[in-house]
Amino acid sequence: MMTTRIHDMPVYAARTDRVEASLYNLWRRARLKLDMPLRIELPGLKQMVLILEEDSWVVVDQCQYDLPVLAWVDFQDTGRTTLHTPVICTMNYYHYMAGHLREKVLARMGEALESRLSEPVSASAKNPGSGDRQ
């Protein structure tokens, strides 16, 4: 289910990007264990929030009704045979200054996912009754 408006918004620029395998694998684990879409606050980035969906990562401006600013889409993971190599994707820029957010967002995303995945399984988790399985 798409919750962001990335398909309704014009793209300022689109570039090929590489996502480090460790972060991509962390997101894959989160997709299995946490409810999606997942909203992650981005401390130090004012009104920006990261929304993780089943098929994309979207930075939005929550003061502008979740207007997309930056998005990672079209992950090229089909037929992926190794867990240690970076994953190619497309990065959509919806604002001319969006490139300055990339590294900060990825760092905060990794921290937030590590934290949430290390929390005890709650009743609202995706796999209720899975016990201590990780």
C-alpha positions, -999 to +999 in steps of 0.1 A: +000+000+000+014+033-010+012+060+016+035+087+002+028+108-028+060+101-047+041+089-078+020+120-079+049+145-077+073+156-104+109+145-099+135+173-099+163+148-107+168+110-106+201+093-101+214+058-097+225+052-062+241+023-041+227+014-007+252-004+016+243-040+021+242-038+059+215-011+057+195-028+030+195-060+049+184-042+081+155-028+062+146-063+049+146-076+085+124-046+095+099-054+068+095-089+082+092-079+118+077-044+119+045-030+106+050-010+073+048+018+065+072+028+093+076+065+102+110+074+116+117+108+131+150+124+120+165+143+149+184+174+138+167+175+105+138+198+116+105+188+101+119+159+080+106+124+086+116+092+068+088+068+058+098+033+051+075+014+028+075-021+014+092-009-018+107+026-011+123+049+015+109+084+014+120+115+032+090+139+036+085+174+050+058+168+076+051+206+078+042+205+041+016+177+045+043+150+039+055+165+007+083+142-007+118+156-006+140+126-014+132+089-022+150+057-027+130+035-052+134+007-077+158-015-056+176-039-080+175-069-057+159-095-080+182-124-083+205-111-055+228-139-045+250-123-019+242-104+013+274-083+014+273-064-018+256-030-022+221-028-038+216-005-067+185+017-067+171+050-081+173+081-060+146+106-067+151+142-057+120+163-053+139+194-041+171+210-053+188+208-018+177+172-011+212+158-018+224+174+015+201+151+034+213+117+020+241+107+044+223+120+075+191+102+067+208+069+060+227+071+093+196+079+113+176+052+095+202+026+105+202+037+141+164+037+143+160+003+128+187-012+150+169+002+180+134-009+170+145-044+160+162-049+193+131-040+213+110-069+227+083-081+203+050-062+210+014-072+204+014-048+174+043-065+157+039-081+123+044-117+136+024-120+168+032-151+188+067-155+172+083-155+206+119-146+209+127-155+173+149-131+154 
